[in-house]
Amino acid sequence: MEILGICSRYCCGLYAGKVLVIVQISYATRALKIFDRIDAKHEKAITLFNIAMRYKNAGELDEALKYYEKARELFLIIGDTSLAKVASNEIRDIHAENEKNKYS
């Protein structure tokens, strides 16, 4: 009986974590639409970056890469080279991780 309780708590924790990521991305996606309507480019770029981080932390590297690239592009358009560099570093890290996984 104790094993069942441990398994139940462990599995629920995993699912709860996944659900939380999905909810966070859902709200962030809604925010992107608002930022588009009001032409808030910096806020949109930050939100794209945050979505990318959520995907990366969830192990969804391909999705993370897409959002980091969009964020970097927008950071460059608005002239925020510091955050564009941070996004570039994340993109580099994902490519390195994908290469490592390719040969594992």
HELIX and SHEET records of a PDB file:
HELIX    1   1 GLU A    2  ARG A   37  1                                  36    
HELIX    2   2 LYS A   41  ASN A   57  1                                  17    
HELIX    3   3 LEU A   61  ILE A   78  1                                  18    
HELIX    4   4 THR A   81  LYS A  102  1                                  22    
END                                                                             
